[in-house]
Amino acid sequence: MVSDGRAQLADFLRTRRAALQPEDVGMPRGPRRRTEGLRREEVAALAGLSVDYYSRMEQSRGPHPSEQMLVALARGLRLSLDERDYLLRLGGYPVPARMTRGDHVDAGIMRILDRLGDTPAMVVGSAGEILYQTALAKALFGDESHFSGLERSVVYRWFTSPASRAIYPDDDHDERAGDFVSDLRTAYVRDGRPSLVADVVDALTESNAEFRTLWAEHRVERKRSRYKQLVHPEVGALEVYCQSLYDIDQNQGLLVFTTTPGSDSDEKLRLLSVVSGNVV
C-alpha cells in the first residue's frame, strides 16, 4: 500500500459513500433518514462485505483489503473506471494488464441494474464472463460468481461442460452454440491479444472439435433481442425475451430477461422469485 495509503483509502471511501444517495442505488430513502449519503451497512451490502469489515476500512483499521474486495467495493459504490483504478492504487495494486477495462461494470449500467431488482438481468463481458447478476438472474441461471480462470466464460463452459447446456432445450443447442461462437469471433477481432477472449479461443481450438467446426464457418453477427426457451430445474420450461444493451466503450452487454405479462412463464418467474427469496 502506498505511503499513508490506508488513511487515504479510508477518506476516499467515506467521501464516495457520502456522495451516493439511496435512490442512486435503488434503495428507499425512508422518512427518518439523517445520514448524509449511504449508511455503512448499505455500502457493505452492495459490495457483499460484512458491516464490521467495511467499517474498519473506513476507520483505517483491520487487515489489508484484497484486490478482489476493492473491485467489489468499486462496484458497490458505483465508481467510474478512473475512480476504480485510483482505489486499487490506494490499496497498493497497480492496475494490471489482466484487469482490462471490460472487468469493471460501468457506473451507468449499475444505475440501470439498481432499478431492475425484480427482473433477471446480468452484465456480460467480451468472453461471455458474467460480471454481475441480479438476485433473480442468479435464481434463473445459477450463481456465476464462483467460477474462475477460463471457466468464467459461459462460452468455454458450453463446449467443455455438458451440464452447462441444461438450461436450454436440446433442440436449441445448435443455435445457441453458433451464437456463442459468432459473438466470440467478433470480440476476438476487437480485443486481440492478450485477452480472456484469446485465451478461450486458443483453448477451445485445441481441445474441442465442435468449436473448431463452428469457428471455421467465420460467422459474424449479433442479435440484440432474442426469444429464448429455458428449462429450469425447479419451475420447468419458460419462454423469455432477452433484450441486449451494449456499452461501446466498455465492451459489455446488459442482458435483461422478461416474460409476457399474465403468461404461464410469467407466473413461473414469479414463483421462482418466491422460491429464491426475492419476492416481487
N, C-alpha and C positions, 0 to 999 in steps of 0.2 A: 504494500500500500504506500502511496506517495506520502512525503512528509506532511504531517498534520492531516493526512487523508481521512482518518476516522472522523475528526471533527467536521471537516468539510462535507463529507458524505452525510453525516447526521443533519447538518444545516440544509443541505440540498434536499434531502428527503422531507424535512419539515416545511420548506418553502413550497415544494411541489404539492404536498398534501394540502397546504393552506390554499393553494390556487385552484383546487378542484372543488366543485360543488356537488352535492348528492345527485342532482339531476344530470350532471355531466356523465355520470356512470350508471344511470338508470335506477338510482335509488330514491325512495321517497324522502322528502325533507323532514316531515314531521312538524307538529305545531310548537314544540318546546325546544327546538334546536338552538343552541347558543354557540356551538363550536364554529370557529372560522374555518371554512373548508371541510374536508372529511375528518372523521374521527380515526384514531389509530386502528381501532378494531375493524373499521370499514376497509382501510387500505390493506390490512393483514388478510382479510377475507378475499379481497380482489386478487391478491398475489398468491394465495394459498399458503400463507405462513401463520404461525401461531402469534397471538397478540403479544405475548410476553417477548418473543424473539424480536418482533418488529419494534416494540417499544424500546428494547435495549439498544437497537441500532440507532434510533433517534436520539438516544441519550449517550451515544459514543461508548457504549458498553457491549459486553458479550463477545462471542467469537468472531473471527474474520469471516464475513459473508462469502459464500462461493460465487463463482461466475454465474451458475445456473440460477441462484437465488436473486442476484441482481437483475438478470434478464426478466425473471418473473415479476420483480418489483417495477421494472420499466413498463411492462405491460399493464400491471395493476394501476400505476399512476398515469397511464396514457401518455407516456413520454414520446417526444419526437425522436427520430433516428439520431440526431445530433445529441439530444439530451441523454439517450440511452448510452451512446458511446462515452459521453462525459461521465456518467455514473460508473461505467465499467472501469474507466481510467482512475477515478477516485478510489475504487476498490483495488487498484493495483493490477488490473488486467488490461494490457494493451489490446485493442480490438484486433483479433487475429484473422487471418485470411479465411479460416474455416467458418467464421461467423459472418456470413455475407449479409448484404442489405436485405435479402429475402427472409432472413431469420427473424426479423423484427416486424411485428404486426403494426401496421400504420395506425397512428392515433385516430385518424378519421374512420378507419374501418372498425376500430374498437368502439367508437362512439355509436356506430350503427348497431354493432352487436349488443351494446348496452340496452338497446330498445327492442331486442329480439329474445328476451328471456323466456318467452313461452313458445319459441319456434326452434326447430332443429336448424342450426346454422354452424358453419365452420370455415376457417381460413386455411387455404391450401397453398403450399409453396410450389416452386418450379418442378421439383422432382416428385410431386404428389405427396409431400410430407405434410401432415396435419399440424398446423401451428397453433390453432386454438379451436375449441369446440364449446358450444353452449351445453348446458346440462342435458337438454332434450336430444341434442345430437349425439352425446355420449350414450344415452339410453337407446337410441335408434341404431347406431353403428358400432357401438363399443368405444371404450376409452382408449384413445390413441397415444396418451402421454407416456406410456411405459416403454414404447419402442425406442431403439437406439441404432446407430450405425445405418447401414443400408436398409434395415427393416423399418426405418422411419417412413420410407416411401411406400405408399399403397400400391404403386406400380410394381415395385420389386416384390412385394409380398404376393401380389396377384399371380405372378409367374413362378414363385418358389414355394408357396404355402397354399395347398388346395383349400384349406379351411377358410381362407380369406375370401373365397368366392361364394360362400354360403349365403350371403346377404342378397344375392341376385339369383333369380330363377335360372335353371340350367340352360334354357333356350336363349337367354340373353348373354351368355358368357362370351360368345364370339364377337358380338357387337361391343361389349364392354372392353374386351382385350384390344380390339382395333382402336377404340377411342383413347385408351390409355397410351398406346404406342404413338398415336398421332400427336397427342399433347406433349409427350416426352421428346419427340423429334423436334417440335417447334422450340421447346425450351433448350434443347441441346445446341441448336444453332445459335440461339440468343446468348446463353450463359457461357458456352465454351468450356475451357479447362483452366484451372482446376475448378470443379464444382461437384456437388452431390449428384446433379443430373448426369454428368460424365461418368461418375463412379458407378451409377446404376446401369447406364448403358453398357459400360465395359463388362460388368459382372454378368449381366443377362446375356449379352452377346456370346460370352464364353461358355455359359452353363445351360442355356435354355433354347431348345430347337424351335419351339413355338414363337418365342420372341424374335429369333433370327429371321424367321419367315416373314413375320409381320413388319419387322424393321426394313427388310429388303424391298417392301412394297412402296416405301418412300411416300406414304400418305401423310398429308399435312392439311388439317382442317380442325377448327374448334367451334363447337356448338355452344351458344350462350344460354340456351334454355332447353330443357330436356325432360320429357316424361319418363319416369322410371318406375319399374316394378321392383319391390323389395320383398324379402322373406325374413321376418323377424322371428326369433325362436320363442317369444312369449305371446305375441299378438297375431302372428301369422302373416298372410300376404297383405301388402299395402300398395297403393298407387299414389305416387307423389310427383310433384313437379319441382325440378331443380332449376333455380334461377342463378346464373353466374354473373358476378360483377367483378371486373378486373381492375386492379391498380397498376397502371402502366409503369410508373416509376419503381414500384416495389416488386413487380412481377408476382403478385399474389392474387388468388381468386377467393372471393367471398361467395360461398355456396349456401343458398337459402332453400330449404325444402318445405313445400306447402302441400296441402291436400284440398280437394274440393269441399267447401263447407256443406255439412249435412250428409256427406257420403259415408259409406262404410269405413273407408280408410281414415276419414276424419275422426270418426268415433274411436277407431283403434289407436290413433295417435293420442287422443285424449286419455284413453285407458293407459297407454304407455307412460304418459306424464304422471299419472297417479301411481302406477306401479313403481316408477323410478323415484317417487317422492318430489317430483317437480310439478305440483298441481297447478293447472292453468285455469 
